Amino acid sequence: MIKTNYKNPDEQGYYGEFGGAFIPEMLYPNVEELQKNYLKIIESEEFQTEYQDLLKNYVGRATPLYLAKNLSEKYQTQIYLKREDLNHTGAHKINNALGQVLLAKRLGKHRIIAETGAGQHGVATATACALLGLECIVYMGEIDIARQAPNVARMKMLGATVVPATSGSKTLKDAVNEALRDWINNSTTTHYVIGSVVGPHPFPDLVARFQSVISKEIKEQLNEQIGRSTPDYVIACVGGGSNAAGTFYHFVEEENVKIIAAEAGGFGVDSGKSAATTFLGTLGVLHGSKSLVMQTKDGQVIEPHSISAGLDYPGIGPFHAHLFKENRAEFFSINDDEALQSAFDLTKLEGIIPALESAHALAVLDKKKFNENDIVVICLSGRGDKDMETYLKMLEDGSQKTEV
């Protein structure tokens, strides 16, 4: 029997030994304000009425749960895709961004900051701010700005200010650092919309709750389509892990559901160019919470690498670290080339171009054997528009296989 409460942290924000709030003194008032008020606000009837209306009529939820017949035939199992790529803005990120901006307004904040890697969270936050009339500043690594140019253009068109992070690896980790510095300097006027299940408590829980709509809908849709509400497997990609937290949320305490997380292996876990935190990380503190972190023996963060900007992070959310530690989830390391191959496979078999992040989850199909009657649900967390330059380069180089 599964007895552990995996979904909800304790009062200090810990999932087992992972979590908490490790923050500079100047941020205590803001974080404490959130800790005291977030559940009361987001569980209120007034908040839920507005939020659920926007999810339905603005975001376009519920997203389809699609039986991918051609993919299922290839892998000889029953594969369903949760189509988060069909949300407004093209990914799951809008579920959380919209919820947090609504929360910020109720807390009296008029200035919103966010970090982004692949740009999807930045676009979602800029979208929510445009809709609700708040100032928006998005921090993004200089390298990610170059490789995710379409999303940068979208953020600017939506009225957001995009600020490059030029330190360190110039990717997601450094964007988070810059956003935290901003929050320290503007704590009374500003809310930081963290995009993943990372950061100090209550952010991991807050983000997971907003993303839990994914697994809630999966249960309802499976029941409608096949007469049962639980799959045999749920699979999602994990960087910090927000789409995965949402996909796993209503299943982690269902003992008959197996959970699989796909991390970014980069060039390989032994290459020195990877972001597979559960394979390479040790207990440490990163961006305000205790979790598994890729770090040297003296605690210096090791620069991660992934072809997907959204998974290019040297840590993992405490929710997922706990699932890993307790052996509740099986973690796979997916290399860059494996993710690319899976992206092209899905495109050719189903006519769906996935985000590179989502392609890591799809690549699990080549790593694990499923039974013919297994119900396998994969979160297709985002669409591939933003990654077309990378995909086109593969085609131009002739390095992409032409058969699937």
C-alpha positions as a LaTeX table, in Angstrom:
\begin{tabular}{lrrr}
\hline
Residue & $x$ (\AA) & $y$ (\AA) & $z$ (\AA) \\
\hline
Met1 & 0.00 & 0.00 & 0.00 \\
Ile2 & 1.09 & 3.56 & $-0.73$ \\
Lys3 & 0.84 & 5.32 & 2.63 \\
Thr4 & 3.09 & 8.35 & 2.10 \\
Asn5 & 1.44 & 11.69 & 1.41 \\
Tyr6 & 3.32 & 12.50 & $-1.78$ \\
Lys7 & 1.15 & 15.37 & $-3.02$ \\
Asn8 & 1.28 & 17.84 & $-0.17$ \\
Pro9 & 4.28 & 19.15 & 1.77 \\
Asp10 & 4.25 & 19.60 & 5.54 \\
Glu11 & 3.76 & 23.02 & 7.18 \\
Gln12 & 7.42 & 23.93 & 6.58 \\
Gly13 & 7.15 & 22.98 & 2.92 \\
Tyr14 & 9.01 & 19.67 & 3.05 \\
Tyr15 & 8.34 & 16.59 & 0.96 \\
Gly16 & 10.21 & 14.13 & 3.14 \\
Glu17 & 13.70 & 15.61 & 3.44 \\
Phe18 & 13.31 & 17.92 & 0.42 \\
Gly19 & 11.85 & 21.44 & 0.26 \\
Gly20 & 11.71 & 24.23 & 2.83 \\
Ala21 & 12.42 & 27.91 & 2.37 \\
Phe22 & 16.06 & 29.04 & 2.28 \\
Ile23 & 15.84 & 32.73 & 1.42 \\
Pro24 & 17.56 & 36.07 & 2.07 \\
Glu25 & 16.16 & 38.03 & 5.00 \\
Met26 & 14.74 & 40.71 & 2.69 \\
Leu27 & 12.44 & 38.15 & 1.05 \\
Tyr28 & 10.93 & 36.81 & 4.27 \\
Pro29 & 7.98 & 39.25 & 4.30 \\
Asn30 & 6.95 & 38.33 & 0.76 \\
Val31 & 7.43 & 34.59 & 1.19 \\
Glu32 & 5.71 & 34.61 & 4.56 \\
Glu33 & 2.79 & 36.55 & 3.06 \\
Leu34 & 2.45 & 33.87 & 0.41 \\
Gln35 & 2.73 & 31.03 & 2.91 \\
Lys36 & $-0.03$ & 32.49 & 5.07 \\
Asn37 & $-2.44$ & 33.40 & 2.27 \\
Tyr38 & $-2.00$ & 31.22 & $-0.83$ \\
Leu39 & $-4.29$ & 28.35 & 0.15 \\
Lys40 & $-6.96$ & 30.62 & 1.59 \\
Ile41 & $-7.03$ & 32.66 & $-1.63$ \\
Ile42 & $-6.76$ & 29.95 & $-4.29$ \\
Glu43 & $-9.29$ & 27.68 & $-2.58$ \\
Ser44 & $-11.85$ & 30.47 & $-2.21$ \\
Glu45 & $-15.03$ & 30.29 & $-4.29$ \\
Glu46 & $-14.40$ & 33.74 & $-5.78$ \\
Phe47 & $-10.90$ & 32.83 & $-6.99$ \\
Gln48 & $-11.92$ & 29.43 & $-8.35$ \\
Thr49 & $-14.90$ & 30.88 & $-10.23$ \\
Glu50 & $-12.69$ & 33.37 & $-12.07$ \\
Tyr51 & $-9.80$ & 30.93 & $-12.56$ \\
Gln52 & $-11.92$ & 28.04 & $-13.86$ \\
Asp53 & $-13.79$ & 30.37 & $-16.23$ \\
Leu54 & $-10.48$ & 31.56 & $-17.69$ \\
Leu55 & $-9.14$ & 28.01 & $-18.00$ \\
Lys56 & $-12.22$ & 27.02 & $-19.97$ \\
Asn57 & $-12.97$ & 30.07 & $-22.07$ \\
Tyr58 & $-9.52$ & 31.70 & $-22.42$ \\
Val59 & $-6.97$ & 28.89 & $-22.18$ \\
Gly60 & $-9.15$ & 26.32 & $-23.96$ \\
Arg61 & $-9.32$ & 23.59 & $-21.34$ \\
Ala62 & $-10.01$ & 20.74 & $-21.12$ \\
Thr63 & $-7.19$ & 19.74 & $-23.47$ \\
Pro64 & $-7.81$ & 16.51 & $-25.42$ \\
Leu65 & $-6.61$ & 13.10 & $-24.30$ \\
Tyr66 & $-5.74$ & 11.60 & $-27.67$ \\
Leu67 & $-5.30$ & 7.90 & $-28.46$ \\
Ala68 & $-2.24$ & 7.96 & $-30.73$ \\
Lys69 & $-3.10$ & 4.93 & $-32.89$ \\
Asn70 & $-0.04$ & 5.01 & $-35.13$ \\
Leu71 & 2.36 & 5.44 & $-32.22$ \\
Ser72 & 0.49 & 2.71 & $-30.35$ \\
Glu73 & 0.86 & 0.35 & $-33.29$ \\
Lys74 & 4.61 & 0.99 & $-33.50$ \\
Tyr75 & 5.19 & 0.27 & $-29.82$ \\
Gln76 & 2.48 & $-2.38$ & $-29.45$ \\
Thr77 & 0.77 & $-0.75$ & $-26.50$ \\
Gln78 & $-2.05$ & 1.78 & $-25.90$ \\
Ile79 & $-0.55$ & 5.28 & $-25.95$ \\
Tyr80 & $-2.59$ & 8.35 & $-25.06$ \\
Leu81 & $-1.23$ & 11.88 & $-25.41$ \\
Lys82 & $-2.41$ & 14.60 & $-23.04$ \\
Arg83 & $-2.43$ & 17.52 & $-25.46$ \\
Glu84 & $-1.12$ & 20.42 & $-23.35$ \\
Asp85 & 0.38 & 21.73 & $-26.59$ \\
Leu86 & $-3.14$ & 22.83 & $-27.56$ \\
Asn87 & $-3.47$ & 25.28 & $-24.68$ \\
His88 & $-3.45$ & 29.00 & $-25.46$ \\
Thr89 & 0.25 & 29.98 & $-25.71$ \\
Gly90 & 1.19 & 26.42 & $-26.70$ \\
Ala91 & 2.13 & 24.70 & $-23.44$ \\
His92 & 1.06 & 23.76 & $-19.92$ \\
Lys93 & 2.74 & 26.88 & $-18.52$ \\
Ile94 & $-0.39$ & 29.04 & $-18.85$ \\
Asn95 & $-2.18$ & 26.97 & $-16.14$ \\
Asn96 & 0.27 & 28.20 & $-13.50$ \\
Ala97 & 1.02 & 31.67 & $-14.88$ \\
Leu98 & $-2.63$ & 32.64 & $-15.01$ \\
Gly99 & $-3.25$ & 31.30 & $-11.51$ \\
Gln100 & $-0.28$ & 33.10 & $-10.00$ \\
Val101 & $-1.03$ & 36.44 & $-11.66$ \\
Leu102 & $-4.61$ & 36.23 & $-10.35$ \\
Leu103 & $-3.17$ & 35.48 & $-6.91$ \\
Ala104 & $-0.72$ & 38.41 & $-7.17$ \\
Lys105 & $-3.54$ & 40.84 & $-7.95$ \\
Arg106 & $-5.38$ & 39.70 & $-4.84$ \\
Leu107 & $-2.20$ & 40.30 & $-2.83$ \\
Gly108 & $-2.05$ & 43.86 & $-4.13$ \\
Lys109 & 1.02 & 43.41 & $-6.35$ \\
His110 & 1.13 & 45.39 & $-9.59$ \\
Arg111 & 4.51 & 44.28 & $-10.96$ \\
Ile112 & 5.24 & 40.72 & $-12.10$ \\
Ile113 & 8.63 & 39.14 & $-12.71$ \\
Ala114 & 9.36 & 35.69 & $-14.11$ \\
Glu115 & 12.21 & 33.54 & $-15.32$ \\
Thr116 & 12.06 & 31.47 & $-18.47$ \\
Gly117 & 14.20 & 28.89 & $-20.24$ \\
Ala118 & 12.42 & 27.69 & $-23.37$ \\
Gly119 & 10.34 & 30.84 & $-23.31$ \\
Gln120 & 6.98 & 29.12 & $-22.80$ \\
His121 & 6.64 & 30.26 & $-19.19$ \\
Gly122 & 7.72 & 33.75 & $-20.15$ \\
Val123 & 5.11 & 33.89 & $-22.91$ \\
Ala124 & 2.44 & 32.52 & $-20.56$ \\
Thr125 & 3.27 & 35.06 & $-17.85$ \\
Ala126 & 3.38 & 37.93 & $-20.35$ \\
Thr127 & 0.01 & 36.76 & $-21.68$ \\
Ala128 & $-1.56$ & 36.69 & $-18.21$ \\
Cys129 & $-0.15$ & 40.15 & $-17.43$ \\
Ala130 & $-1.49$ & 41.58 & $-20.69$ \\
Leu131 & $-4.92$ & 40.13 & $-19.93$ \\
Leu132 & $-5.01$ & 41.35 & $-16.33$ \\
Gly133 & $-3.19$ & 44.67 & $-16.78$ \\
Leu134 & 0.04 & 44.15 & $-14.82$ \\
Glu135 & 3.62 & 45.15 & $-15.63$ \\
Cys136 & 5.74 & 42.15 & $-16.69$ \\
Ile137 & 9.53 & 41.65 & $-16.65$ \\
Val138 & 10.95 & 38.34 & $-17.85$ \\
Tyr139 & 14.51 & 37.20 & $-17.16$ \\
Met140 & 15.99 & 34.85 & $-19.75$ \\
Gly141 & 19.47 & 33.48 & $-20.30$ \\
Glu142 & 21.37 & 35.10 & $-23.14$ \\
Ile143 & 21.89 & 31.72 & $-24.82$ \\
Asp144 & 18.20 & 30.88 & $-24.50$ \\
Ile145 & 17.25 & 34.25 & $-26.00$ \\
Ala146 & 19.26 & 33.29 & $-29.08$ \\
Arg147 & 17.89 & 29.75 & $-29.40$ \\
Gln148 & 14.27 & 30.63 & $-28.58$ \\
Ala149 & 13.90 & 33.79 & $-30.66$ \\
Pro150 & 10.21 & 33.24 & $-31.63$ \\
Asn151 & 9.16 & 33.22 & $-27.99$ \\
Val152 & 11.23 & 36.31 & $-27.23$ \\
Ala153 & 9.37 & 38.12 & $-30.02$ \\
Arg154 & 6.02 & 36.98 & $-28.61$ \\
Met155 & 6.88 & 38.23 & $-25.12$ \\
Lys156 & 7.88 & 41.64 & $-26.46$ \\
Met157 & 4.70 & 41.89 & $-28.55$ \\
Leu158 & 2.68 & 41.10 & $-25.42$ \\
Gly159 & 4.28 & 44.10 & $-23.71$ \\
Ala160 & 6.81 & 42.34 & $-21.50$ \\
Thr161 & 10.35 & 43.56 & $-20.94$ \\
Val162 & 12.83 & 40.73 & $-21.64$ \\
Val163 & 16.05 & 41.06 & $-19.63$ \\
Pro164 & 19.04 & 38.88 & $-20.61$ \\
Ala165 & 20.94 & 36.93 & $-17.93$ \\
Thr166 & 24.59 & 37.19 & $-18.92$ \\
Ser167 & 26.31 & 35.36 & $-16.06$ \\
Gly168 & 27.20 & 31.69 & $-15.62$ \\
Ser169 & 25.92 & 29.40 & $-18.33$ \\
Lys170 & 23.53 & 32.16 & $-19.51$ \\
Thr171 & 20.59 & 29.74 & $-19.34$ \\
Leu172 & 17.66 & 28.96 & $-17.03$ \\
Lys173 & 19.61 & 28.72 & $-13.76$ \\
Asp174 & 21.02 & 32.19 & $-14.31$ \\
Ala175 & 17.64 & 33.62 & $-15.25$ \\
Val176 & 16.30 & 32.40 & $-11.89$ \\
Asn177 & 19.24 & 34.06 & $-10.12$ \\
Glu178 & 18.51 & 37.39 & $-11.80$ \\
Ala179 & 14.79 & 37.18 & $-11.04$ \\
Leu180 & 15.51 & 36.50 & $-7.37$ \\
Arg181 & 17.81 & 39.54 & $-7.22$ \\
Asp182 & 15.04 & 41.67 & $-8.69$ \\
Trp183 & 12.53 & 40.35 & $-6.16$ \\
Ile184 & 14.85 & 41.21 & $-3.27$ \\
Asn185 & 15.13 & 44.78 & $-4.53$ \\
Asn186 & 11.38 & 45.21 & $-5.22$ \\
Ser187 & 9.76 & 42.91 & $-2.69$ \\
Thr188 & 6.81 & 45.11 & $-1.67$ \\
Thr189 & 5.48 & 45.84 & $-5.18$ \\
Thr190 & 6.42 & 42.67 & $-7.00$ \\
His191 & 5.31 & 39.06 & $-7.22$ \\
Tyr192 & 7.71 & 36.48 & $-8.67$ \\
Val193 & 5.82 & 33.99 & $-10.83$ \\
Ile194 & 8.12 & 30.97 & $-10.57$ \\
Gly195 & 7.49 & 28.70 & $-13.53$ \\
Ser196 & 8.26 & 25.30 & $-12.08$ \\
Val197 & 7.90 & 23.27 & $-8.88$ \\
Val198 & 11.12 & 24.79 & $-7.52$ \\
Gly199 & 11.99 & 27.67 & $-5.22$ \\
Pro200 & 11.13 & 28.30 & $-1.57$ \\
His201 & 7.92 & 27.03 & $-0.01$ \\
Pro202 & 5.10 & 27.59 & $-0.97$ \\
Phe203 & 6.08 & 27.75 & $-4.66$ \\
Pro204 & 6.52 & 24.00 & $-5.30$ \\
Asp205 & 3.08 & 23.32 & $-3.80$ \\
Leu206 & 1.49 & 26.37 & $-5.40$ \\
Val207 & 2.69 & 25.48 & $-8.89$ \\
Ala208 & 1.79 & 21.79 & $-8.47$ \\
Arg209 & $-1.76$ & 22.72 & $-7.44$ \\
Phe210 & $-2.25$ & 24.93 & $-10.50$ \\
Gln211 & $-0.82$ & 22.24 & $-12.79$ \\
Ser212 & $-2.83$ & 19.43 & $-11.17$ \\
Val213 & $-5.63$ & 20.22 & $-13.60$ \\
Ile214 & $-3.68$ & 18.02 & $-16.04$ \\
Ser215 & $-4.06$ & 14.79 & $-14.04$ \\
Lys216 & $-7.59$ & 15.73 & $-12.95$ \\
Glu217 & $-8.63$ & 15.88 & $-16.59$ \\
Ile218 & $-6.75$ & 12.69 & $-17.47$ \\
Lys219 & $-8.77$ & 10.78 & $-14.85$ \\
Glu220 & $-12.06$ & 12.19 & $-16.12$ \\
Gln221 & $-11.20$ & 11.65 & $-19.79$ \\
Leu222 & $-9.92$ & 8.10 & $-19.33$ \\
Asn223 & $-13.09$ & 7.21 & $-17.45$ \\
Glu224 & $-15.15$ & 8.62 & $-20.31$ \\
Gln225 & $-13.13$ & 6.85 & $-23.02$ \\
Ile226 & $-12.35$ & 3.45 & $-21.52$ \\
Gly227 & $-14.45$ & 3.22 & $-18.37$ \\
Arg228 & $-11.60$ & 3.49 & $-15.83$ \\
Ser229 & $-9.95$ & 6.55 & $-14.36$ \\
Thr230 & $-6.40$ & 5.27 & $-13.88$ \\
Pro231 & $-3.80$ & 4.40 & $-16.52$ \\
Asp232 & $-1.09$ & 1.80 & $-16.03$ \\
Tyr233 & 1.65 & 4.37 & $-16.66$ \\
Val234 & 1.95 & 8.16 & $-16.72$ \\
Ile235 & 5.05 & 9.68 & $-18.32$ \\
Ala236 & 6.32 & 13.27 & $-18.36$ \\
Cys237 & 9.57 & 15.15 & $-18.88$ \\
Val238 & 11.23 & 16.69 & $-15.82$ \\
Gly239 & 13.51 & 19.71 & $-15.54$ \\
Gly240 & 12.29 & 21.55 & $-12.51$ \\
Gly241 & 9.19 & 19.51 & $-13.14$ \\
Ser242 & 5.92 & 21.49 & $-13.38$ \\
Asn243 & 4.23 & 19.57 & $-16.19$ \\
Ala244 & 5.31 & 16.34 & $-14.54$ \\
Ala245 & 3.97 & 17.42 & $-11.15$ \\
Gly246 & 0.64 & 18.22 & $-12.78$ \\
Thr247 & 0.58 & 14.92 & $-14.67$ \\
Phe248 & 1.49 & 12.85 & $-11.61$ \\
Tyr249 & $-0.46$ & 14.81 & $-8.98$ \\
His250 & $-3.70$ & 12.80 & $-8.81$ \\
Phe251 & $-1.92$ & 9.48 & $-9.41$ \\
Val252 & 0.98 & 9.48 & $-6.93$ \\
Glu253 & $-1.14$ & 7.89 & $-4.22$ \\
Glu254 & $-2.79$ & 5.39 & $-6.61$ \\
Glu255 & $-0.68$ & 2.28 & $-6.09$ \\
Asn256 & $-1.71$ & 0.70 & $-9.41$ \\
Val257 & $-0.35$ & 3.62 & $-11.46$ \\
Lys258 & 3.35 & 3.51 & $-12.37$ \\
Ile259 & 5.06 & 6.87 & $-12.72$ \\
Ile260 & 7.90 & 7.59 & $-15.15$ \\
Ala261 & 9.95 & 10.78 & $-15.37$ \\
Ala262 & 12.27 & 11.63 & $-18.28$ \\
Glu263 & 15.25 & 13.86 & $-17.51$ \\
Ala264 & 17.56 & 15.58 & $-19.98$ \\
Gly265 & 20.67 & 13.45 & $-20.41$ \\
Gly266 & 22.31 & 15.93 & $-22.79$ \\
Phe267 & 25.38 & 14.29 & $-24.32$ \\
Gly268 & 25.12 & 11.47 & $-21.76$ \\
Val269 & 25.25 & 11.26 & $-17.96$ \\
Asp270 & 29.00 & 10.61 & $-17.99$ \\
Ser271 & 29.82 & 13.30 & $-20.56$ \\
Gly272 & 30.01 & 16.33 & $-18.27$ \\
Lys273 & 27.30 & 17.85 & $-20.50$ \\
Ser274 & 24.03 & 16.70 & $-18.94$ \\
Ala275 & 21.06 & 17.83 & $-16.86$ \\
Ala276 & 20.05 & 14.43 & $-15.43$ \\
Thr277 & 19.81 & 15.53 & $-11.80$ \\
Thr278 & 18.65 & 12.28 & $-10.21$ \\
Phe279 & 21.62 & 10.50 & $-11.79$ \\
Leu280 & 24.19 & 13.20 & $-11.00$ \\
Gly281 & 22.80 & 15.28 & $-8.14$ \\
Thr282 & 23.39 & 15.27 & $-4.40$ \\
Leu283 & 21.51 & 16.90 & $-1.53$ \\
Gly284 & 21.90 & 20.67 & $-1.62$ \\
Val285 & 20.11 & 24.00 & $-1.67$ \\
Leu286 & 19.30 & 25.72 & $-4.95$ \\
His287 & 17.07 & 28.75 & $-5.50$ \\
Gly288 & 15.49 & 28.59 & $-2.07$ \\
Ser289 & 14.77 & 24.92 & $-1.47$ \\
Lys290 & 16.61 & 21.78 & $-0.44$ \\
Ser291 & 16.65 & 19.17 & $-3.16$ \\
Leu292 & 18.92 & 17.17 & $-5.44$ \\
Val293 & 21.39 & 19.49 & $-7.13$ \\
Met294 & 24.19 & 18.95 & $-9.65$ \\
Gln295 & 27.12 & 20.33 & $-7.68$ \\
Thr296 & 30.78 & 19.85 & $-6.87$ \\
Lys297 & 31.93 & 18.42 & $-3.53$ \\
Asp298 & 32.27 & 21.94 & $-2.15$ \\
Gly299 & 28.76 & 22.91 & $-3.23$ \\
Gln300 & 29.44 & 24.82 & $-6.46$ \\
Val301 & 26.66 & 24.29 & $-9.00$ \\
Ile302 & 27.71 & 22.32 & $-12.07$ \\
Glu303 & 26.54 & 23.90 & $-15.33$ \\
Pro304 & 23.89 & 21.70 & $-16.95$ \\
His305 & 23.41 & 20.98 & $-20.64$ \\
Ser306 & 20.37 & 20.01 & $-22.66$ \\
Ile307 & 19.31 & 20.61 & $-26.23$ \\
Ser308 & 15.96 & 21.67 & $-24.71$ \\
Ala309 & 16.10 & 25.04 & $-22.99$ \\
Gly310 & 13.24 & 24.13 & $-20.65$ \\
Leu311 & 15.11 & 21.14 & $-19.17$ \\
Asp312 & 18.50 & 22.86 & $-18.95$ \\
Tyr313 & 18.48 & 23.12 & $-15.15$ \\
Pro314 & 20.95 & 21.72 & $-12.55$ \\
Gly315 & 18.29 & 20.75 & $-10.00$ \\
Ile316 & 14.89 & 19.17 & $-9.64$ \\
Gly317 & 11.83 & 20.17 & $-7.66$ \\
Pro318 & 11.53 & 18.73 & $-4.12$ \\
Phe319 & 8.27 & 16.99 & $-5.09$ \\
His320 & 10.17 & 14.93 & $-7.67$ \\
Ala321 & 13.26 & 14.43 & $-5.51$ \\
His322 & 10.96 & 12.84 & $-2.93$ \\
Leu323 & 9.35 & 10.56 & $-5.54$ \\
Phe324 & 12.85 & 9.51 & $-6.61$ \\
Lys325 & 14.12 & 8.93 & $-3.08$ \\
Glu326 & 11.06 & 6.85 & $-2.17$ \\
Asn327 & 11.25 & 4.85 & $-5.43$ \\
Arg328 & 7.72 & 5.99 & $-6.27$ \\
Ala329 & 8.79 & 7.10 & $-9.75$ \\
Glu330 & 11.17 & 5.56 & $-12.28$ \\
Phe331 & 13.58 & 8.07 & $-13.80$ \\
Phe332 & 15.13 & 7.80 & $-17.27$ \\
Ser333 & 17.95 & 9.88 & $-18.72$ \\
Ile334 & 17.19 & 10.82 & $-22.32$ \\
Asn335 & 20.07 & 12.07 & $-24.48$ \\
Asp336 & 19.75 & 14.93 & $-26.95$ \\
Asp337 & 19.81 & 12.68 & $-30.00$ \\
Glu338 & 17.21 & 10.33 & $-28.51$ \\
Ala339 & 14.85 & 13.24 & $-27.88$ \\
Leu340 & 15.36 & 14.56 & $-31.41$ \\
Gln341 & 14.61 & 11.15 & $-32.91$ \\
Ser342 & 11.41 & 10.86 & $-30.89$ \\
Ala343 & 10.30 & 14.32 & $-31.98$ \\
Phe344 & 10.65 & 13.35 & $-35.64$ \\
Asp345 & 8.96 & 10.00 & $-35.01$ \\
Leu346 & 5.87 & 11.62 & $-33.49$ \\
Thr347 & 5.73 & 14.21 & $-36.27$ \\
Lys348 & 5.82 & 11.59 & $-39.02$ \\
Leu349 & 3.52 & 9.09 & $-37.31$ \\
Glu350 & 0.87 & 11.39 & $-35.85$ \\
Gly351 & 1.28 & 14.76 & $-37.57$ \\
Ile352 & 2.10 & 16.44 & $-34.25$ \\
Ile353 & 5.31 & 18.45 & $-33.83$ \\
Pro354 & 6.24 & 18.35 & $-30.13$ \\
Ala355 & 8.40 & 20.68 & $-28.08$ \\
Leu356 & 11.88 & 19.30 & $-27.49$ \\
Glu357 & 11.05 & 19.03 & $-23.79$ \\
Ser358 & 8.05 & 16.80 & $-24.51$ \\
Ala359 & 10.16 & 14.71 & $-26.90$ \\
His360 & 12.19 & 13.53 & $-23.90$ \\
Ala361 & 9.04 & 11.95 & $-22.46$ \\
Leu362 & 8.24 & 10.31 & $-25.79$ \\
Ala363 & 11.75 & 8.82 & $-25.92$ \\
Val364 & 10.91 & 6.62 & $-22.92$ \\
Leu365 & 8.99 & 4.45 & $-25.40$ \\
Asp366 & 12.34 & 3.28 & $-26.80$ \\
Lys367 & 13.76 & 2.62 & $-23.33$ \\
Lys368 & 11.01 & 0.60 & $-21.69$ \\
Lys369 & 8.88 & $-2.29$ & $-22.92$ \\
Phe370 & 5.15 & $-2.01$ & $-22.31$ \\
Asn371 & 2.53 & $-4.73$ & $-22.58$ \\
Glu372 & $-0.01$ & $-4.77$ & $-25.37$ \\
Asn373 & $-2.92$ & $-3.88$ & $-23.10$ \\
Asp374 & $-1.13$ & $-1.26$ & $-20.99$ \\
Ile375 & $-2.70$ & 2.18 & $-20.91$ \\
Val376 & 0.23 & 4.61 & $-21.22$ \\
Val377 & $-0.46$ & 8.34 & $-20.86$ \\
Ile378 & 2.28 & 10.75 & $-21.97$ \\
Cys379 & 2.08 & 14.46 & $-21.25$ \\
Leu380 & 2.73 & 16.35 & $-24.47$ \\
Ser381 & 3.65 & 19.45 & $-22.53$ \\
Gly382 & 4.21 & 21.86 & $-25.41$ \\
Arg383 & 4.22 & 22.35 & $-29.16$ \\
Gly384 & 7.33 & 22.50 & $-31.30$ \\
Asp385 & 7.02 & 25.91 & $-32.98$ \\
Lys386 & 9.75 & 27.34 & $-30.77$ \\
Asp387 & 12.16 & 24.51 & $-31.69$ \\
Met388 & 11.81 & 24.64 & $-35.46$ \\
Glu389 & 15.28 & 26.10 & $-35.94$ \\
Thr390 & 16.82 & 23.10 & $-34.16$ \\
Tyr391 & 14.63 & 20.65 & $-36.10$ \\
Leu392 & 15.40 & 22.31 & $-39.42$ \\
Lys393 & 19.11 & 22.17 & $-38.69$ \\
Met394 & 18.78 & 18.41 & $-38.22$ \\
Leu395 & 17.06 & 18.10 & $-41.60$ \\
Glu396 & 19.61 & 20.33 & $-43.35$ \\
Asp397 & 22.52 & 18.42 & $-41.83$ \\
Gly398 & 21.04 & 15.18 & $-43.12$ \\
Ser399 & 21.57 & 13.62 & $-39.71$ \\
Gln400 & 17.89 & 12.82 & $-39.14$ \\
Lys401 & 16.79 & 9.29 & $-40.04$ \\
Thr402 & 14.12 & 9.28 & $-42.73$ \\
Glu403 & 12.33 & 6.10 & $-41.57$ \\
Val404 & 10.46 & 5.50 & $-38.33$ \\
\hline
\end{tabular}
